[in-house]
Amino acid sequence: MSVSMYQASIPGLIRSLDSLAAILAKAEQFAADRNIEPGALLNARLAPDMYPLLRQVQIASDTAKGCAARLAGVEVPAYPDTEASFAELKERIGKTATFLQGVTPEQLDGSATRTVVLKMRSGELSFSGQDYLFQFVLPNFYFHVTTAYDILRHNGLAIGKRDYLGQP
C-alpha cells in the first residue's frame, strides 16, 4: 500500500501544530505562575546566533502553510510576523491548522511530480513535490518545532516527549 502525499504531510503537520499550541499554553501558564515576564521566554534562544522562540514558531507555521499551499497549487496565505505574545502565537498556529484542514487529499493528488520553486535569498531552489516535502519541508518544520520545544524546556518548562508528540 502506498502513502499519499496528503497522508505524508497534512495530518502530521496538524498534529505537531496542535502539540506546539499546547506547549505554548503551558509556557504561558508557567510564566504567569512564576511571575516571569512572558517576553523573557518569547525572546529566549538556545544560542546567540539562533532565532528566538517567537521566530521559531513563525517559521514552523510558514513552513506548514507553505507546504500545503504549494503542493495543492494554491496561493500561500500571508501572515505578518507581528506576534508578540503567547496568545498571538497560538492564534497564528490556529489559523495555520485551519488552513491545513481545508486542504483536501484530492488537491494533493499528483503533487509528487509537481514542480515547486522557492525564491530564497541565495537564489531559486527547484524541487519535485515529493522532494520538496521529504527533503525540505519535513526536516525544516520539525527542526523549528523541536527548537521551540527545546527553548522552553531549557528555560525550565516541565514538558516531555508526550507533550511533543501530542495526541495520536
C-alpha positions as CSV (number, residue, x, y, z in Angstrom):
1,M,0.0,0.0,0.0
2,S,1.4,3.4,-0.9
3,V,1.2,6.5,1.2
4,S,-0.3,9.6,-0.4
5,M,1.3,13.0,-0.4
6,Y,-1.6,14.1,1.7
7,Q,-1.1,11.4,4.3
8,A,2.6,12.1,4.4
9,S,2.1,15.8,5.1
10,I,-1.2,17.3,6.4
11,P,-2.1,15.0,9.3
12,G,1.4,15.1,10.8
13,L,1.8,18.9,10.3
14,I,-1.6,19.5,12.0
15,R,-0.8,17.1,14.9
16,S,2.6,18.9,15.6
17,L,1.0,22.3,15.3
18,D,-1.6,21.3,17.9
19,S,1.2,20.0,20.2
20,L,3.1,23.2,19.7
21,A,0.0,25.2,20.7
22,A,-0.5,23.1,23.8
23,I,3.2,23.6,24.8
24,L,2.8,27.3,24.3
25,A,-0.2,27.3,26.5
26,K,1.8,25.5,29.2
27,A,4.6,28.1,28.8
28,E,2.2,30.9,29.2
29,Q,0.8,29.4,32.4
30,F,4.4,28.6,33.6
31,A,5.3,32.3,33.1
32,A,2.2,33.5,35.0
33,D,2.7,31.1,37.9
34,R,6.3,32.1,38.4
35,N,5.9,35.8,37.7
36,I,8.2,35.6,34.7
37,E,7.8,38.3,32.1
38,P,6.4,36.4,29.0
39,G,8.9,38.3,26.8
40,A,11.7,36.6,28.6
41,L,10.5,33.2,27.2
42,L,9.3,34.6,23.9
43,N,12.7,36.1,23.1
44,A,14.7,33.2,24.6
45,R,17.1,31.4,22.2
46,L,19.4,28.4,22.5
47,A,22.4,30.2,21.1
48,P,23.2,33.8,20.3
49,D,23.1,33.1,16.5
50,M,19.7,31.2,16.6
51,Y,16.2,32.7,16.3
52,P,14.2,33.2,19.5
53,L,11.1,31.3,20.3
54,L,8.8,33.7,18.6
55,R,10.5,33.3,15.2
56,Q,10.8,29.5,15.6
57,V,7.0,29.3,15.9
58,Q,6.5,31.7,13.0
59,I,8.8,29.7,10.7
60,A,7.1,26.4,11.7
61,S,3.8,28.0,10.8
62,D,5.2,29.4,7.5
63,T,6.7,26.0,6.6
64,A,3.4,24.1,7.2
65,K,1.1,26.5,5.3
66,G,3.6,26.9,2.5
67,C,3.8,23.1,2.1
68,A,0.1,22.7,1.9
69,A,-0.4,25.6,-0.5
70,R,2.4,24.8,-2.8
71,L,1.5,21.1,-3.0
72,A,-2.1,21.9,-3.6
73,G,-1.2,24.6,-6.2
74,V,-2.9,27.4,-4.3
75,E,-1.8,30.8,-3.0
76,V,0.3,30.6,0.2
77,P,-1.6,32.6,2.9
78,A,0.4,35.6,4.1
79,Y,0.7,36.2,7.8
80,P,2.6,39.3,9.0
81,D,5.3,38.3,11.6
82,T,4.0,40.7,14.3
83,E,3.2,38.2,17.1
84,A,4.4,39.5,20.5
85,S,2.6,37.2,22.9
86,F,1.7,33.6,23.6
87,A,-1.9,34.3,22.7
88,E,-0.9,35.7,19.3
89,L,1.4,32.8,18.6
90,K,-1.4,30.3,19.4
91,E,-3.8,32.3,17.2
92,R,-1.3,32.0,14.3
93,I,-0.9,28.3,14.9
94,G,-4.7,28.0,14.9
95,K,-5.0,29.9,11.6
96,T,-2.4,27.7,10.1
97,A,-4.1,24.5,11.3
98,T,-7.4,25.7,10.0
99,F,-5.9,26.4,6.6
100,L,-4.3,22.9,6.5
101,Q,-7.7,21.3,7.5
102,G,-9.2,23.0,4.4
103,V,-6.8,21.2,2.1
104,T,-8.2,18.0,0.7
105,P,-6.4,14.8,-0.3
106,E,-7.7,15.4,-3.9
107,Q,-5.9,18.8,-4.0
108,L,-2.6,17.0,-3.3
109,D,-3.2,14.2,-5.9
110,G,-0.4,14.3,-8.4
111,S,1.7,16.8,-6.3
112,A,4.6,14.4,-6.0
113,T,5.7,15.3,-9.5
114,R,4.6,18.9,-9.4
115,T,7.5,21.4,-9.7
116,V,7.9,23.6,-6.6
117,V,10.1,26.6,-6.9
118,L,11.2,28.5,-3.8
119,K,12.7,32.0,-4.0
120,M,15.4,32.2,-1.4
121,R,17.9,35.0,-0.6
122,S,20.6,32.8,-2.1
123,G,18.6,32.2,-5.3
124,E,15.9,29.9,-6.5
125,L,15.5,26.3,-5.4
126,S,13.5,23.9,-7.6
127,F,12.1,20.6,-6.3
128,S,9.7,17.9,-7.4
129,G,6.7,18.0,-4.9
130,Q,8.0,14.8,-3.3
131,D,11.5,16.1,-2.8
132,Y,10.1,19.4,-1.5
133,L,8.1,17.5,1.1
134,F,10.6,15.0,2.2
135,Q,13.9,16.9,1.7
136,F,12.9,20.4,2.6
137,V,9.5,20.8,4.4
138,L,9.5,18.0,6.9
139,P,13.1,18.4,8.1
140,N,12.7,22.2,8.3
141,F,9.3,22.1,10.0
142,Y,10.4,19.6,12.7
143,F,13.7,21.4,13.2
144,H,11.7,24.6,14.2
145,V,9.1,22.8,16.3
146,T,11.8,20.9,18.1
147,T,13.8,24.1,18.7
148,A,10.8,25.8,20.1
149,Y,10.3,22.8,22.4
150,D,14.0,22.9,23.4
151,I,14.0,26.6,24.2
152,L,11.1,26.2,26.6
153,R,12.5,23.0,28.1
154,H,15.8,24.7,28.6
155,N,14.1,27.6,30.4
156,G,12.5,25.2,32.9
157,L,9.1,24.3,31.5
158,A,8.3,20.8,32.6
159,I,7.4,19.2,29.3
160,G,8.4,15.9,27.8
161,K,8.1,13.6,24.9
162,R,4.3,13.2,25.3
163,D,3.9,16.9,25.0
164,Y,6.0,17.0,21.9
165,L,4.2,14.0,20.2
166,G,0.7,15.2,21.2
167,Q,-2.4,13.2,20.9
168,P,-2.5,10.3,18.3
